[in-house]
């Protein structure tokens, strides 16, 4: 059995918002993605990059690509600044 794991890359651009807000959303999503990788314990994140236009890029090793899962995590933060809390 080999320990070789393939290198994968995932990118997602947070759009429809100001660049400053998009960068903040990408930072929050990055924390969630790191938490996901810790939770599965199988694929360490090798590098996460956030560019000035709100694009997050995650480079990681693993047996399979997790693009669909990482996209769902990012979609969960797409309206991060538009969320409101109701008063009790």
N, C-alpha and C positions, 0 to 999 in steps of 0.2 A: 504494500500500500504506500502510495506517495503522499507527501505533505504539500505538494505543489498546489497552489491556488492561483487561479487566473486573476489578472488585474482588470478591474472594471471602472468605468467612469459614468457619472450621472450629472446632468445639469438641468436646472430649472430657473426660469426667469420670472420673478414676481413683477407683474405689469399692472397697469391701470391705477397707478399711485405715484406720488412724488418719489424721486430717487432716494431721499433721506429716509422716507418711510419704507420703501422697498428694501433698503439695506438693513433696516432694523428688523423687518419681517424675516429676511434671509438669516440674520443672526439668531433669531428665536427658533426658526426652523432647523438651523444647524445644531442647536442644543438638543432638539427633539430627535434628530437623526442620530446624533452621538448616543443618546439614551437608548434608541432602538438597537443600535449595534452592540451596546453593552448588554442589553436584555437578551439578545440572541446568542451572545457569547461565541460566535463562530467566525465572524468576519470583522476584523479590526479596520477602522477607518484609517487610512494612511494619510489623507490630506483633505481638508475642506477649505475652499477658497470662496470668498464673497467679493464680487466685482462691484464697481461703482454704479452700475445700472440695475442692481438688485438681483443679479444672477448668482446662484449658489452652485458650485461644482464640487462633487464629492468623488474622490478617487479611493477605491477600496479593493481588497483582495477577497475572493470567495469562490466557492464552487460554482455558483450560479449568479447571474446578474439580478439585482434587486430593484431595477428601475421602476417597475410598477408600484412596488411598495413605497419607495422613496417619493414617488410622485404623489401618492395618496397622503403622505405626511405633509408635503408642501401644500397641497390643496387645502388641507385642514387649517392652514394659516393664511390663506389667500385674502380673507377679509378681516385680518387681525385688528386693524385700526377701526373698522366699522362696527365691531361688536360692542354692544351696550349691555349694561347690567340693569336689571329691574330692581327697584327699591321694594323692600318687603313691607 
